[in-house]
Amino acid sequence: MTDTEKDGEPLSGEDWEAERQQLRSDLGARMKSVRQACGFTLEVAAQRTGLALSTIHKIENGRVSPSYENLVRIARAYDIGMERLFSADHDAHQTTRLTVTRAGQGRKVRSKNFEYEVLCNALAEKKIIPLVTKVEQRPPLKREELESHDGEETLYVLSGRVELTVEHYETVILETGDCAYFDSTIKHGLRAVDDTETKVFWACTYIDVDK
């Protein structure tokens, strides 16, 4: 896999690992701040999200990276748009309906098998979450590694090749320039199949099913 770059310069393995940890730590701190602003204890947060208290505690302390599914569950449980989890200074009362993210300037969020660049984060209460996602190479996905959540999503391969698994359907290989759209409530997963840098544009709907 190609080295990760920052400001045009490739990062060494140690530097990239340090940046991963910083991304995880920053996200955890923002999630703790949002939870406290909502007036929720860890126990209440666990009850509302359905996640283990220990899992929330580890996420908030930068010890583990949350999956996209868990980010959705947390945002819904806190009754906020997902953009609140990605920006420490986000104003929940913003009224702008137009925002632009310049190339490479999105908010970086690291999870176990993906690095997300969250785009257009300044716009509050979006119905679609746009992401540029770096996908890691890993072995064929097992059923227990697949995730599901409310909504729909589409992905467009920017570079490399990915294997998309959607339960009840044959696994499909997507090449650069290919696009897929599927129901997020069906268990699904994505992995890179080559050791080259693999990126996709990923757009997911964010639907509050309680409203």
C-alpha positions as CSV (number, residue, x, y, z in Angstrom):
1,M,0.0,0.0,0.0
2,T,1.3,3.5,-0.8
3,D,2.5,5.7,2.1
4,T,0.0,8.1,3.5
5,E,0.7,11.7,2.6
6,K,0.4,14.9,4.6
7,D,1.0,18.3,3.1
8,G,2.4,16.5,0.0
9,E,5.0,14.5,2.0
10,P,4.7,10.8,2.6
11,L,4.4,9.7,6.2
12,S,6.6,7.0,7.7
13,G,4.9,4.0,9.3
14,E,5.5,5.4,12.8
15,D,4.3,8.9,11.8
16,W,1.1,7.4,10.2
17,E,0.4,5.3,13.3
18,A,0.8,8.4,15.5
19,E,-1.6,10.3,13.2
20,R,-4.1,7.4,13.4
21,Q,-4.0,7.6,17.2
22,Q,-4.4,11.4,17.1
23,L,-7.5,11.1,14.9
24,R,-8.9,8.5,17.3
25,S,-8.2,10.6,20.3
26,D,-9.7,13.7,18.8
27,L,-12.9,11.9,17.8
28,G,-13.2,10.4,21.2
29,A,-12.8,13.8,22.9
30,R,-15.5,15.3,20.6
31,M,-17.9,12.4,21.4
32,K,-17.4,12.8,25.1
33,S,-18.0,16.5,24.8
34,V,-21.2,16.0,22.9
35,R,-22.5,13.4,25.3
36,Q,-21.8,15.7,28.3
37,A,-23.5,18.6,26.5
38,C,-26.6,16.3,26.1
39,G,-26.5,15.7,29.8
40,F,-26.0,12.0,29.5
41,T,-24.0,9.8,31.8
42,L,-22.2,6.8,30.4
43,E,-24.9,4.6,31.7
44,V,-27.6,6.6,29.9
45,A,-25.6,6.7,26.7
46,A,-25.2,3.0,26.8
47,Q,-29.0,2.5,27.3
48,R,-29.9,4.9,24.5
49,T,-27.3,3.6,22.0
50,G,-27.5,-0.1,22.8
51,L,-23.7,-0.2,23.0
52,A,-21.8,-1.6,26.0
53,L,-20.8,1.1,28.5
54,S,-17.2,-0.1,28.3
55,T,-17.3,0.4,24.5
56,I,-18.4,4.0,24.8
57,H,-15.8,4.6,27.4
58,K,-13.1,3.2,25.2
59,I,-14.2,5.2,22.2
60,E,-14.3,8.4,24.2
61,N,-10.8,7.7,25.5
62,G,-9.3,7.0,22.1
63,R,-8.7,3.4,22.8
64,V,-10.8,2.0,20.0
65,S,-12.2,3.3,16.7
66,P,-16.0,3.2,16.3
67,S,-17.4,1.6,13.2
68,Y,-19.7,3.7,10.9
69,E,-22.7,1.8,12.2
70,N,-21.8,2.7,15.8
71,L,-21.3,6.4,14.8
72,V,-24.8,6.3,13.3
73,R,-26.2,4.7,16.5
74,I,-24.5,7.3,18.7
75,A,-25.7,10.3,16.7
76,R,-29.3,9.1,16.7
77,A,-29.2,8.3,20.4
78,Y,-27.9,11.8,21.1
79,D,-30.5,13.3,18.7
80,I,-27.9,15.2,16.7
81,G,-26.6,15.2,13.1
82,M,-23.5,13.2,12.5
83,E,-21.6,16.3,11.7
84,R,-21.6,17.2,15.4
85,L,-19.3,14.2,16.0
86,F,-16.8,15.3,13.5
87,S,-16.3,19.0,14.5
88,A,-15.5,20.3,17.9
89,D,-16.6,23.9,17.1
90,H,-19.8,22.9,15.1
91,D,-22.7,25.3,15.7
92,A,-25.9,23.3,16.0
93,H,-27.9,26.4,15.1
94,Q,-26.3,27.1,11.8
95,T,-28.8,28.0,9.1
96,T,-26.5,27.9,6.0
97,R,-27.7,25.5,3.3
98,L,-24.6,25.6,1.2
99,T,-21.1,24.6,2.1
100,V,-18.0,23.7,0.1
101,T,-15.1,21.4,1.1
102,R,-11.8,22.1,-0.8
103,A,-9.7,19.1,-1.9
104,G,-8.1,17.3,1.0
105,Q,-9.7,19.7,3.6
106,G,-12.4,17.4,5.0
107,R,-12.5,16.2,8.6
108,K,-10.5,12.9,9.0
109,V,-12.0,10.1,11.0
110,R,-10.3,6.8,11.5
111,S,-12.1,3.5,12.1
112,K,-10.8,-0.1,12.2
113,N,-10.7,-0.7,8.5
114,F,-11.3,2.7,7.0
115,E,-10.2,6.3,7.0
116,Y,-13.0,8.6,6.3
117,E,-12.7,12.2,5.1
118,V,-16.0,13.8,6.0
119,L,-17.0,16.4,3.5
120,C,-19.2,19.5,3.8
121,N,-19.2,19.2,7.6
122,A,-20.3,22.8,8.2
123,L,-23.8,22.2,6.9
124,A,-26.0,21.1,9.8
125,E,-28.7,18.4,9.8
126,K,-27.8,16.9,6.5
127,K,-29.9,14.1,5.1
128,I,-26.8,12.7,3.2
129,I,-23.3,12.1,4.7
130,P,-20.7,12.5,1.9
131,L,-17.4,10.8,2.5
132,V,-14.1,10.1,0.7
133,T,-13.0,6.8,2.2
134,K,-9.7,5.0,2.1
135,V,-10.4,1.3,2.1
136,E,-7.9,-1.2,3.6
137,Q,-6.9,-4.5,2.2
138,R,-8.0,-7.5,4.3
139,P,-9.0,-11.2,4.0
140,P,-12.5,-12.0,2.6
141,L,-15.2,-10.8,5.0
142,K,-16.9,-13.2,7.4
143,R,-20.6,-12.8,8.2
144,E,-19.9,-11.4,11.7
145,E,-17.8,-8.6,10.1
146,L,-20.7,-7.3,8.1
147,E,-22.7,-4.3,9.4
148,S,-26.2,-2.9,8.9
149,H,-28.0,0.4,9.8
150,D,-31.0,2.4,8.6
151,G,-30.8,4.3,5.4
152,E,-29.3,3.7,1.9
153,E,-25.8,4.3,0.5
154,T,-23.9,4.6,-2.7
155,L,-20.2,4.3,-3.5
156,Y,-18.1,5.2,-6.5
157,V,-14.6,3.8,-6.8
158,L,-12.0,6.6,-7.2
159,S,-8.9,4.3,-7.2
160,G,-8.0,0.7,-6.8
161,R,-10.5,-2.2,-6.7
162,V,-13.0,-3.1,-3.9
163,E,-15.0,-6.1,-3.0
164,L,-18.5,-5.3,-2.0
165,T,-20.4,-7.9,0.1
166,V,-24.2,-7.4,0.6
167,E,-26.0,-10.3,2.3
168,H,-28.3,-12.4,0.1
169,Y,-26.4,-11.2,-3.1
170,E,-23.3,-12.5,-4.8
171,T,-20.1,-10.6,-3.8
172,V,-19.1,-8.1,-6.5
173,I,-15.7,-6.6,-7.5
174,L,-15.9,-2.9,-8.3
175,E,-13.2,-1.4,-10.5
176,T,-12.1,2.3,-10.7
177,G,-15.1,4.2,-12.1
178,D,-17.7,1.6,-11.0
179,C,-20.6,2.6,-8.8
180,A,-23.0,0.6,-6.5
181,Y,-26.1,1.6,-4.6
182,F,-27.7,-0.6,-1.9
183,D,-30.0,-0.8,1.1
184,S,-28.0,-0.2,4.3
185,T,-30.5,-2.2,6.4
186,I,-29.0,-5.4,4.7
187,K,-25.7,-6.5,6.2
188,H,-22.8,-5.4,4.1
189,G,-19.1,-4.8,4.0
190,L,-16.3,-3.5,1.9
191,R,-12.6,-4.4,1.5
192,A,-9.8,-3.5,-0.9
193,V,-8.5,-6.4,-2.9
194,D,-5.1,-5.0,-4.0
195,D,-2.2,-3.5,-2.1
196,T,-2.5,-0.2,-4.0
197,E,-4.2,2.9,-2.5
198,T,-7.9,2.3,-2.7
199,K,-10.4,5.2,-2.3
200,V,-14.1,5.5,-2.8
201,F,-16.6,8.3,-2.7
202,W,-19.2,7.1,-0.3
203,A,-22.6,8.8,0.3
204,C,-24.9,7.5,3.1
205,T,-28.3,8.7,3.9
206,Y,-28.9,9.8,7.5
207,I,-32.5,9.1,8.5
208,D,-33.9,9.6,12.0
209,V,-36.5,6.9,12.1
210,D,-38.1,8.3,15.3
211,K,-39.2,11.5,13.5
